[in-house]
Amino acid sequence: MSLKDNERWNKKYAAEEHITGKEPSNWLKENASLLNTGGKALDVAGGEGRNSVFVAGKGYEVTCLDISENGLTKAAALADEKKTTITTLRADLDDGSLPENEYDLVLCFNFLNRNLFSEIRATLKSSGLLFYETFTTDYLKYSNFKKEWVLEPNELLRAFGDLRVLRYREVDENPNAFASLVAQKL
Protein backbone atom coordinates (compact mmCIF):
# COMPACT_ATOMS: atom_id res chain seq x y z
CA MET A 1 0.00 0.00 0.00
CA SER A 2 1.06 3.56 -0.28
CA LEU A 3 0.65 6.91 1.36
CA LYS A 4 -2.34 7.33 -0.96
CA ASP A 5 -3.91 4.14 0.47
CA ASN A 6 -3.27 5.35 4.00
CA GLU A 7 -4.95 8.67 3.26
CA ARG A 8 -7.91 6.99 1.54
CA TRP A 9 -8.56 4.63 4.45
CA ASN A 10 -8.06 7.32 7.08
CA LYS A 11 -10.62 9.47 5.25
CA LYS A 12 -13.04 6.54 5.00
CA TYR A 13 -12.71 5.77 8.73
CA ALA A 14 -12.87 9.44 9.79
CA ALA A 15 -16.66 9.34 10.16
CA GLU A 16 -17.94 8.96 13.71
CA GLU A 17 -20.05 5.90 12.93
CA HIS A 18 -18.49 2.53 12.11
CA ILE A 19 -18.81 2.07 8.36
CA THR A 20 -19.36 -1.69 8.61
CA GLY A 21 -21.05 -1.55 11.99
CA LYS A 22 -19.90 -2.80 15.37
CA GLU A 23 -21.13 -6.37 15.02
CA PRO A 24 -18.81 -9.04 13.63
CA SER A 25 -19.12 -10.45 10.15
CA ASN A 26 -22.04 -12.84 9.74
CA TRP A 27 -19.62 -15.51 8.48
CA LEU A 28 -17.61 -15.23 11.67
CA LYS A 29 -20.71 -15.35 13.88
CA GLU A 30 -22.22 -18.28 11.96
CA ASN A 31 -19.05 -20.31 12.39
CA ALA A 32 -18.08 -19.20 15.91
CA SER A 33 -18.59 -22.75 17.18
CA LEU A 34 -15.32 -23.63 15.41
CA LEU A 35 -13.38 -21.18 17.58
CA ASN A 36 -11.64 -22.63 20.58
CA THR A 37 -11.33 -20.66 23.80
CA GLY A 38 -8.08 -18.90 23.20
CA GLY A 39 -4.68 -18.51 21.70
CA LYS A 40 -3.21 -15.78 19.57
CA ALA A 41 -5.24 -14.24 16.76
CA LEU A 42 -4.38 -11.86 13.93
CA ASP A 43 -6.98 -9.76 12.14
CA VAL A 44 -5.42 -8.79 8.79
CA ALA A 45 -6.67 -5.41 7.55
CA GLY A 46 -8.90 -5.35 10.64
CA GLY A 47 -10.13 -1.79 10.08
CA GLU A 48 -12.48 -0.64 12.82
CA GLY A 49 -12.03 -3.88 14.77
CA ARG A 50 -15.48 -5.47 14.77
CA ASN A 51 -14.09 -8.96 14.14
CA SER A 52 -11.06 -8.44 16.40
CA VAL A 53 -13.29 -7.47 19.31
CA PHE A 54 -15.58 -10.45 18.72
CA VAL A 55 -12.78 -13.03 18.89
CA ALA A 56 -11.18 -11.23 21.84
CA GLY A 57 -14.51 -11.81 23.59
CA LYS A 58 -14.04 -15.51 22.83
CA GLY A 59 -10.76 -15.56 24.75
CA TYR A 60 -8.20 -14.83 22.04
CA GLU A 61 -5.24 -12.48 22.42
CA VAL A 62 -5.90 -10.40 19.30
CA THR A 63 -3.74 -8.16 17.16
CA CYS A 64 -5.74 -5.95 14.83
CA LEU A 65 -3.46 -5.01 11.92
CA ASP A 66 -4.37 -2.15 9.57
CA ILE A 67 -2.84 0.76 7.64
CA SER A 68 -5.33 3.33 8.98
CA GLU A 69 -4.71 5.10 12.27
CA ASN A 70 -8.35 6.20 12.28
CA GLY A 71 -9.58 2.64 11.87
CA LEU A 72 -7.31 1.38 14.63
CA THR A 73 -8.39 4.18 16.98
CA LYS A 74 -12.00 3.14 16.43
CA ALA A 75 -11.04 -0.51 16.95
CA ALA A 76 -9.47 0.29 20.33
CA ALA A 77 -12.53 2.34 21.33
CA LEU A 78 -14.84 -0.53 20.34
CA ALA A 79 -12.79 -2.93 22.45
CA ASP A 80 -13.15 -0.57 25.42
CA GLU A 81 -16.88 -0.26 24.78
CA LYS A 82 -17.26 -4.06 24.69
CA LYS A 83 -15.02 -4.41 27.78
CA THR A 84 -12.38 -6.49 26.08
CA THR A 85 -8.77 -5.97 25.04
CA ILE A 86 -7.08 -5.99 21.65
CA THR A 87 -3.69 -4.85 20.43
CA THR A 88 -3.76 -2.49 17.47
CA LEU A 89 -0.82 -2.37 15.09
CA ARG A 90 -0.46 0.01 12.18
CA ALA A 91 1.24 -1.67 9.25
CA ASP A 92 1.45 -1.42 5.50
CA LEU A 93 0.57 -4.93 4.36
CA ASP A 94 2.67 -4.48 1.21
CA ASP A 95 5.81 -4.12 3.37
CA GLY A 96 7.44 -6.64 5.63
CA SER A 97 6.21 -10.09 6.44
CA LEU A 98 4.13 -11.91 8.99
CA PRO A 99 5.99 -14.00 11.60
CA GLU A 100 6.02 -17.74 10.95
CA ASN A 101 4.08 -20.19 13.11
CA GLU A 102 2.71 -17.41 15.34
CA TYR A 103 -1.09 -17.46 15.33
CA ASP A 104 -3.81 -19.92 16.29
CA LEU A 105 -6.36 -17.90 14.35
CA VAL A 106 -6.10 -15.56 11.35
CA LEU A 107 -9.00 -13.41 10.18
CA CYS A 108 -9.14 -11.61 6.85
CA PHE A 109 -12.38 -9.92 5.78
CA ASN A 110 -13.07 -7.64 2.81
CA PHE A 111 -9.40 -7.40 1.86
CA LEU A 112 -7.43 -9.01 -0.92
CA ASN A 113 -3.68 -9.04 -1.37
CA ARG A 114 -2.73 -12.24 -3.14
CA ASN A 115 0.90 -11.76 -2.12
CA LEU A 116 -0.17 -12.36 1.49
CA PHE A 117 -1.66 -15.81 0.86
CA SER A 118 1.62 -17.65 1.52
CA GLU A 119 2.39 -15.44 4.54
CA ILE A 120 -1.06 -16.08 6.02
CA ARG A 121 -0.51 -19.81 5.60
CA ALA A 122 2.97 -19.59 7.15
CA THR A 123 1.89 -17.47 10.14
CA LEU A 124 -0.71 -20.04 11.17
CA LYS A 125 0.36 -22.58 13.77
CA SER A 126 -0.36 -26.25 13.20
CA SER A 127 -4.13 -26.79 13.72
CA GLY A 128 -4.63 -23.01 13.43
CA LEU A 129 -7.81 -21.67 11.83
CA LEU A 130 -8.22 -19.25 8.95
CA PHE A 131 -11.44 -17.29 8.47
CA TYR A 132 -11.33 -15.48 5.12
CA GLU A 133 -14.11 -13.65 3.29
CA THR A 134 -13.88 -11.15 0.45
CA PHE A 135 -15.49 -10.05 -2.77
CA THR A 136 -15.62 -12.07 -6.01
CA THR A 137 -15.77 -11.05 -9.66
CA ASP A 138 -19.56 -11.18 -9.45
CA TYR A 139 -19.35 -8.12 -7.19
CA LEU A 140 -18.20 -6.09 -10.19
CA LYS A 141 -21.84 -6.12 -11.39
CA TYR A 142 -22.85 -4.18 -8.26
CA SER A 143 -19.86 -1.93 -7.60
CA ASN A 144 -17.11 0.13 -9.15
CA PHE A 145 -14.37 -2.10 -7.72
CA LYS A 146 -11.28 -2.82 -9.76
CA LYS A 147 -10.89 -6.38 -11.03
CA GLU A 148 -7.64 -6.86 -9.10
CA TRP A 149 -9.58 -6.27 -5.84
CA VAL A 150 -11.83 -9.32 -6.30
CA LEU A 151 -11.43 -13.08 -6.36
CA GLU A 152 -11.98 -15.23 -9.42
CA PRO A 153 -14.45 -18.13 -9.05
CA ASN A 154 -13.04 -20.75 -6.64
CA GLU A 155 -9.79 -18.76 -6.26
CA LEU A 156 -9.96 -18.64 -2.46
CA LEU A 157 -10.63 -22.38 -2.34
CA ARG A 158 -7.65 -23.07 -4.61
CA ALA A 159 -5.38 -20.61 -2.77
CA PHE A 160 -5.85 -22.42 0.55
CA GLY A 161 -6.63 -25.89 -0.78
CA ASP A 162 -3.61 -27.32 1.05
CA LEU A 163 -5.39 -26.53 4.33
CA ARG A 164 -8.27 -28.63 5.61
CA VAL A 165 -11.33 -26.77 4.33
CA LEU A 166 -14.02 -26.84 7.01
CA ARG A 167 -16.53 -24.46 5.40
CA TYR A 168 -16.69 -22.77 2.00
CA ARG A 169 -19.24 -20.84 -0.01
CA GLU A 170 -19.53 -18.41 -2.89
CA VAL A 171 -22.51 -16.07 -2.88
CA ASP A 172 -23.93 -13.83 -5.61
CA GLU A 173 -27.01 -12.08 -4.25
CA ASN A 174 -27.52 -8.51 -5.42
CA PRO A 175 -25.87 -6.33 -4.12
CA ASN A 176 -23.37 -8.76 -2.56
CA ALA A 177 -21.00 -11.27 -4.09
CA PHE A 178 -18.27 -12.88 -2.05
CA ALA A 179 -16.37 -16.06 -1.19
CA SER A 180 -16.10 -17.29 2.40
CA LEU A 181 -13.71 -19.85 3.82
CA VAL A 182 -12.89 -21.47 7.14
CA ALA A 183 -9.85 -23.73 6.93
CA GLN A 184 -7.45 -25.41 9.33
CA LYS A 185 -3.72 -25.82 8.92
CA LEU A 186 -2.71 -29.45 9.15
N, C-alpha and C positions, 0 to 999 in steps of 0.2 A: 504494500500500500504506500501511499505517498502523503505528503503534506496536504494535498488536495483531498484525499480520502479522509484524513483526520478532520479537516475543516468541514467537509460534507456531513460526516457523522456527528460531529459536535453540534452543527446547526440543526440537524434532524432531532437530536436528543435535548436541545435547548428548551423545548416546550415543557411546561410544568407537568402536564399529564404524561403518563407512560404510553408511548405510541403503540405498543403491543399489549398493553394492559399489565396488571400485576399478577395475574394468575399464570401458572405454568402452561406450557404447550399441552394441547389435548393429547398428543401422542405420548408425552411423558407421563401425564396423569393416567391415561388408559393402561399403561404398561408399568406402573409404579410397583406392582407386585413382584416384578423381577429384580427390584433394587434390594440389596441386602441392607443391613443396618449400620453401615459405616465404611470407612476407608477414605482414601483421597480421591477427589473428583476435580476434573478440569472442565470448565465451560468455555469452549472456543468461540470467540466472537460473541461473548455473553451479553453484550449491550447493557440494558437496564436491569439485568439480573433476575428476571422472573423465574428462570429455570434453576439458576444457581441457588436462590433462596429456597426453592422447593426441595432440592436434594439436600441442602444443609439441614432442613427440617426433618429429613429422614436419617440424620446422623452422620452425614459425610462432612469431611473437612474440604471445603470448596474453594477453588481459585477461579474467579471470574476474570477472563482474559479478554481485553478489547482495546481498540485503538483510540476510542473516544473517552476523554476525561469526563465529559458531561454524562455519558452513559454509565460510567463506573461510579460517579458520584450518586446517581439515582439508584444504582444497584446497592451501594452501601446503605443509603437511606431506606430502601425497601427491606433490607436485612434487619435494620434497627426496628422498623415498623412491625415486622413479623417476629421480632424477638429471637433472632438467630444471628449467626456470625458467618461471614464470608470474607475471603481475602480478595481484594481487587488488584489487578495488575495491568497496567497500560503497556501494550506491546503492539508493534507492527508485525502482523502475521506473515509478511513477506520477508522479514529479516529474522535471522537466528533460527534456532531449532528447538523442538520440544525435548525434554529430557527422556531418556530411554527407561522403560520399565518402571514408571513412576506412579501411574494412576490406576485405581480400581474401577473408575468410571470416567468416561469422556462423553461430553454432550456437545453437539454441534447442530444448531438450528438456524435456518434461514441464512446460511452462509456457505459459499462454495469457493474453495481454493484447492484445485486438484493437486497442487504441489504438496499440500499438507496430508494427503491420504496416507502416504508411507510413514510420515511422522506421527500421525494419530495412531496408526497400527503399532508403531514402535514404542510409543509412550504408555500404552496399555500394559498392565501387568498380566501375567498368566491368569486366566479366568476372569479378567476384567471385562466390563460391559461398555459397549458403544451405543449411544442413542444418537441417531443422525436423521435430520429431516430438512429438506430444502426443495426449492422449486425445480420443476421439469420443463422441457421444451413446450409442453402444452400450455404452460403459464404465459407464453409469449402471445397467445390469443387474447389474453385479458389484461396485459400490461405493456409497458414500454421498456421492459428489461432488455438487456443485451444478451445475445445468444450465449456468450461465454459465461454468463452468470447462472445458467440453468443446466440441469442434468439431461443427458440423452435418455431415452427409454432403457431401463434396466442398468444404467451406468452405476448407480450406487450399489446395486446388488453385485455387479461384476467387480467393482473396486474393492469391496470387502468380502468377496466370496471365499477367501481363505480363512475367514473367521466362521464360527458356528452361527448361522443366521437363525435367530429365535423368532423374529417377526419381520415381515416386509409387506409393503403395499405401495402402489402407485395410484394416485387419485387425480381425476380430471372432472371437477364439478365447478362450473362457472360460479364465482370468479377465481377459484383456487385450483392449482394443479401442482402436485408435489410428490416426492418419494419419501418414504419413511422406513427406517431400519433400526432394529435392535439386534446386535450381534455380540458374541462372546469370543474373546481370544482364547485359543486352545493352548 
